[in-house]
């Protein structure tokens, strides 16, 4: 029995070389330890080596072992789909390179195999498939196929694999997600078994056997007499599933004792409180010291005691800070002892917020604005590459030190794709970010992507150069897509060059599809007139003079008809 918090899965496995001299199939299952069990889920994988290759067994073993271990090593913030497909692509490239390194160009003799895998995470099953192993789900008295073979006909009769691990440098992975239910039974089989078995018999065996290991062996034994290939089966039964509740991603127990209000000289968990730094409606922040290291210790405001969702977002901040290692993103040290109270700990940044810097520098130069925006972009990329959105990008959440180095802070509103699969974080009734800097698609209830962070960034750039907001307070009044489309951008003003105003206007477009397609594109457009801007003065004749255009077309058509008739 495999266990993760609120998730338990019974597993049975069996394999046989059948009529062959060796077994080229390989299978395995893996669970992480601690909080990662809930974050990463249960992973099961099965591979079948190509029988014509002498190294296919090694390929199958590499596929399974690498998928299990490398998937666990992917960022916790990634979705199962992203993690699984990236890992499979890397394994495939390695297998293909091994074949080429050996000087072998016949895929039937190289490091080639099929692969099917399942990740059980939260209340969803994530299926990855390449080749002709199969994944099934018990449905009544028979089996429902969840994967389909990648086969092609040669010469109209002979069947061959059309897709396999290691066959080409790149790989196209079939992916599907299936909702899970307590009592679901899944089977994973190689073609040596499902080509000869009776699926109805397999279902009966699973229902009657004392445990799944016995069932797996009985299914193999029943098919051996007809087998011409290796036979392998894995059986999974879902015994329990997590509740549909907010995901605890932090690993920190939110039921720890509520911290007191500290004063200078207090100590907690090896930390000495030096002074209070800041008090807001959400938290109280102190400067603390551990040896020669100065740290920021944050405790939640007492008003949050009964707000479970707010507490979860509070502890998630440190979880994010520990997982993004980037110079422009706030980091968190490892605490050497268990916590005795509920608080978060991050590095301390000696400096001022961008808001204070803007007050001190009301008319910054273009280069100053570009330098700050470029550093913010670097920090945002670190979020986006891990499938996270900051969601509360504003001058108060950006720190500058004496050297002008920028650091993004305050991750309490961040969106983490991979965590949504565990059980979505509770959605607050209000927008989590700050209204003046929040993209309009949040308010209109439409899909949100990384371009929402780009919108917030462009608002900051606009405000730095003008001291105003591009839409005033209109964005927060939006309640529908129609109202979003009606937003009117306010020209930046005479102090901002026209080409730069065009750059900001594009990044602040109410329709996220029409914003730049990459942060790097926005950064480049802040430095020189974009190609789109340069083309504004060279619009087609049909746009500049539509009447004359159609008059000319009509005249040309008349001439053409006359010439045709005259012949």
N, C-alpha and C positions, 0 to 999 in steps of 0.2 A: 504494500500500500504506500503510495507516494502522497506526501502531505505538503500543502502550503496553507497559510492562514485563510480560513473560510473556503478552501478549495481542496478536495481530496479526489484522487483518481486511482482506481484499481488498474493494474497493468499486468497483462500476460503476454509472453513471447515464446516463440519456438522457431527453430530452423533446421533444415536437413539438406544435405548435398544431393539427395534424391538419387537419380541414375548416373550422376557425374562423379568424377574422381575427386573433385574439390568443390568447396562451397564459395562462390564468388559474391554471395549476398553479405551485407553487413547492416546491423541495426543497433539502435541505442536510444536511451532516454536520459534526461538530466533535469535536475531541479537545483536552483541556486539556494544559498543559505540566507538566513536572516530576513531583513526587509526586502532584499532583492527577490525573494520567492514571489512576493506579491507584485513587485514591479516588473519582473521579466516573465513570470509564468512557467508552466510545465512544457518541456520541449521533447518531442519524439521524432526520430528520423529513421528512414529506411532507404538503402541504396542497393542496386543490383549491377554488378560488373558485367561488361560485354564478354560473352563466352569465348569469342575468337581472340581475345587479347590475353597475353600472359601476365599483364600488370593490372588487369581490371579489378582484381580483388583489392589491390593496394589503392586503386582509385576510389572504390566503394568505401573502404575503411576511412580514407582521408576525408571524403565527403561528409560522412556521418560525424566523425569526431570533430572535424573543423566546424561544421554547422553548430553542433551543440556548444562547443566552447566559445567560438567567435561570436555567436549570437549573444551569449551572456556578457561578452566584453563590449558590446555596442553601448552608446550613450543611453542611459535610462530614459531620457526624454524622447527618444525616437519611438515612433509607432512600431508595432510588430511587423507591419508590411515593409516599412523602410529598412528596419534592421535585417529582416530575413532576406529581402531581395539584394541588398548590398553585400551581405555575407556570401550568398550563393554566387553572385557575380565575381567576387574575389576568388572563391574556390575554383570556379570554372576557369578563370584566367590562369590560375596556377597550374591546374591540370593540363590545360592546353600548352602552356610553356614547357612543362615537363616532357610532353610528347615531342615537341619540336626540338628540345635540347637533346633528346635521345636520337635525333635524326629520323624520326618516324613520321610519315605523312599520311598513313592510312589510319583513319579513325578507328577501324575495326581491330587495330593492333596496338592502339595507344592507351593513354590513361583516360579511359572513357567509361561512363556508367550512367545509370538513371538515378534520380533522387526524388523522394517525396517526404515531406515533413509537416508536422503540425505543432503549432504553438497555442496552448490553452492559457489564455490570459483574461482575467476578469470573467466576464460572461460571454466571451466570444472565442471561437476557434478559428485560427488563421492557418490556411492551407497553402503550401508551396509545392509546386509539381513540375518536374522535368522528366520526360520519358514515358515508361509504361509500367512502373509500379502503380498501385492504385490505393485510394483511400475510400472507404465505404462507411455508411452509417446504417445501423440496423433500423429497418422500417417494417414493423409488423413481423411477418414470418419470412421476410426476404431482406435483401440488401439494396440500399440506394447508392449508386456511384456518385462520388463527389469530385472525381478527377476523370479525365479522358486521355486515352493514350495518344502519344505523339508518334503516329505511324504514317508511312507513305508506301504506296505500291510501286514496286520496281518491275518494269516490263509487263505491267498489267496483272501480275499474279503474286510475285514474291513481296512479302511485307518486310519493311526495314524501318528502323527508328528515324524519324525526321528531326528529332531534337534530343540531345544528350549532353550531359556534363562533360566538358573537355573536348567536345567535337569541334568547336569554333572558339575564337578568342572572346566573343561576347555571347551572352545567353539570354533567351527570352523565357521568363519564368511565369508560369500560370499561377495566379493568386486569387483566392476567394476567402471571404469571411463568412462564418456561419454562426448564428446565435446558438448558445449552449443551453441545455436543460438538464436538470438532475435526472439521472437514469439513462442518458444518452450513451450508446455504445458505438464506438468507431473501430474499424479494422483497417490495417495497412498490410498489403500483400504484394509479393513479387509475382511476375508473370508465370513463373514455374508452378505456382499454386493456383492462381485464379484461372489459368487456362484449362485446368483439369478438374477443379473441385465442383461440388454441388453447394451453391450458396445457401440454399434452404436448410441443408444438413448442418452447415456451419452455424446458422442461427440457432437451430435446435440444440446443438452441442453447448453453445454459450449459455443457454438457459438452463441446462441440466447439470453441467459440470460443477464440482465443488468450489473451484476457483478458476481464474482466467488462465493461469499457467497450464493447468490440466486441460482446459478447453483448447488452448492453442496447440498443445501437443496432439490432442485427439484429432483436430482438424488436419494437421500435417500427416498423421498416420493414415487417415482415411484416404488421402490423395496420393500417397506414395506409390501405390500400385500402378497408377496411370501416369506418373511423372516422368518427364524426359529432361527436366532441368532442376536447378536448386529450388527449394520451397521455403518461404519465410512468411510468418504472420505475426503481427502485433495487435493486441486487443486492448482498448481503453474503455473503461466505464466511469462515468462521472458520478461520484457518490455525493458530492456536495459542491455548491457554488457560492461565491461571495454575494452578499446582499447588495442591492442597488443603492449604495450609499456613497458619501463622499470618500474619495481615495486618500489614505494616509500615505503620503509620499516621503515624508521627512525622516521617518525612523525615530523621531522624537515623540515621546509619549505626551499627548496634549493634556493628560490628566495629572501631570506633575503638579506639585504644590504651587500656588500662585505666588509670584515673587513679591517681596515687599518694596516699598519706596526706599531706595538706597541713599545714604549720605556719604560724604567724603570719608575715606578710611575704612568703610565696610569691606568685608571679604566674602567671597562665595566661590567654591570649587577651585581654589587656587588663584583666583583673580582678586585684585585690589581695586576698589572703586576710587577714582581720582576726583571726578566732578560730573555734574549733570551737563549734558550737551544741548539737548533739545527735548521739548515736550509738544506733542500733537494730540489730536483727538483719538489717534490709533495707538500711540506708543510713547514710551519715555526712553530716551537714549542717554547712556552714560559713557564716559571715557574710563576705560579700565586698563590695568597693567598686569602683565604676566612676565616676570623677569624684566628684561629690557624691552619687551614687546608691548606696544600700545594698541589697544583693541576697542571696538565699539560694542557695547553690550546693550541690547534692546529688550525691553520688557513690554508686554501688551498693556494697553490702557485698561483700567478696571471696568470700564463700560463694556468691554468685550467678553466678560465672564460667561455670559449666556449665549454668545454668538459662536456656535461651533464652526461655521463656515469661515468666519473672520479669523478664528484661532488657527484653522488649517492653513489659510493663506499666510498667516504670520510665520508659522514654522517652516512653510515652503520656501520662504526667502533664503534662509540659510542653506537649504537643500540645493537650491539653484546655484548659490554662490560657491558651493563646494564642487560643483560639477562643470562650471565654466571657468576654465583657466585662460584668462586673456588680460593683457595689461589695461584695457579700457573697460573692464567689468569688475565690479566689487568682488573680492574674494573672501573666503572664510577659512580660518585656521582649524586644525583638528584639536578638539578639547581632550586633554589627556585623562580626564576622569569622568565618571558618570555625573549627570546634572542633578542637582538637588532641587531645582525649581525650573519653571517654564521661562526661558529666555532664548535669544539668538545671539550669536557672536560672530562678528565680521572684522576685517581689518579696519583700522582707523585712517581716514584720509584727512591730512592737514591741508585745509584750503577753504574755498567758498563755493556756494552753489552758482550755477550759471545765472540764476535770477539776480543774485547780488552783483555778479560781474556785469550783467546788462545794466543794472542801475548805476554802477560805477563807470560804465563805458557806454553812454547812450547813443553815441555815433561811431560804432566800430568800423574799421576799414573792411573792404571786401576780403582782403587776405586773412584778417582775423576771423571773420565769419567762416570762410572756407576751411581754415585750419581746425576750428572747433567742430564744424559739421563733419569733416573727414574723419576725425577721431570718434565721433558718435557712430558713424557708419561702421567703423571697424568693430566697435562693441556690439552693434546690432547684428552684424554678420555672425558673430560668435553665438548669438541667440538663435538666429534663423537656421544655421547649419545643424543645430541640435533640435530642430522643429519646435522652437519656442518663440513666442511673441512677448515683447516687453509689456505692451498695452498701457503703460502710464508714462510715456516719454514726455517730459516737460522740463522747463528750466530748473525747477526745484529738485528734480531727480538726476541732475547732472552736476558733478563736482569738478572743479578746476583747482589744481594746486598752484604753488608760486611759480612753477616753470611752465604753466599753461597746459599741463597734462590733464586729459579728460577721463573721468571714470563714471560709468553708469551705475546708479544705485536704485534701491527700493524696488524689489521684485514681487511685492505682495499682490499685484494684479496680473502677473505673468500667466500666459497660457502655455501649457506643456502637453503637446500632442500625445505622447506616450502614456501620460497619466490618465487621459480620458478613457483609455481602454480598460483601466482597472476598475472604473466606476467613476463617472464624471464628478469633478469637483462641484460642490453646490454652487449654483448660479445665483448671484445676488440680484435682487429686483432692480437695483440701479446699475448704471454703467460703472465698472470698476475704475476706469481711468478718469482723468480730469476733463470735464466736458469741453473746455475751450481748445484742447489739443487732440480730442478723440475724433477718429475718422467717421464720416457720416453714415457709413454702412452699419456701424454698431447701432445707431439710433433707428435706422429704417428696418432693422431685423434681418438683414441680408448676410450672405456668407462673408466671412472675414479671413483675409490672408495676410502675408507679411507686408502687403502694400498699405495696410492700416498703420503700421509703424512708420513707413515712409511718409505718409500724410502728416503724422505728428511731427516728424523731423522737419518737414517743409514748413509747417506752422512756426516752428522755432526759428528757422532761418529767416522767414518773412518778418517775424517779430523783432529779431535782432537788427534787421536793416531798416525797419519802419517804426518800431515802437508800438505797433498796432497788430490786430488779428485779421487774417484775410477774409473772414466771413462774420466778424463780430461775434455775437452770441447766437447767430442763426442756426448753426449746426446742431446745437443742443435741442432745438425746437422740432427737429425732424421726427416724423413718426411713420413715414411710408417711403417707398422708392420714388413715388411721384414728387414728394417734397424734397427728396435728396436731389433729384434732377433739376429742381428749380433753384438750387443754390446759385448765388451770383458772386463771383470773385471780385474783390475790390483791388483795383490796380495799385501796385506798390507805391507809386509816386515818383516825383522828379529825381529824388536822390538815388534811385535804383535804375541802372541802365535798362533799356527796353528789352534787351536779349535776356538779362537776368530775371526780369519780371516774367518773361515768357517761360523760363525754366521753372520758376516757382509756381506759376499758374498750372503748368502741366503736372507737377508733382502733387498739387492740391486739387486736382480734378475731382469733382464729386463722384465720377464713375471710376472705380479702382482699375478697371481694364485699360483706361486711357492714361493712367500714370506710367512713368518709366518702368521698363521691364526688369531693371536691376538697380540696386543701390549704386553700383559703379557708374551706371548711365547718368543718374542724377548728379553724382559727384563730378563727373566729367563736364556736364552741362553747366555747372556752377563756375567753370573756369574759362569757357569760351562759348560763343553762340552755337547752339545745336544745329544739326543739319536741318531739322524740321523748321527752326526759326529762319535759317538762311533761305529756305525754299518759299517762305511766306511771300516774298516779293516777286517770285517767279511762278506764280500759280498758272495753271493751264488757261488757254484762251476761253474755254467753255465756262470757266469760273469767273474770269475777269469781264468778258463781254459775251454773255450767252446768246443775246439776240443776233449779234453779228456772226457768231459761230454758226448758228443754225441757218442763217441766211446764206452763208458761204457754202454750207453743206448742200442746201437745196439747189443752189446755182450749179455746183459741181455735178449733182445728180441729173439735173436738166440737161447739161452739156453731154453727159455720158449717154443718156437716153437718145438725144438727138443724133449722136454719132452712130449708135447702134442701129437706129431706124434708117439712117442715110445709107447704110451698107446693105 
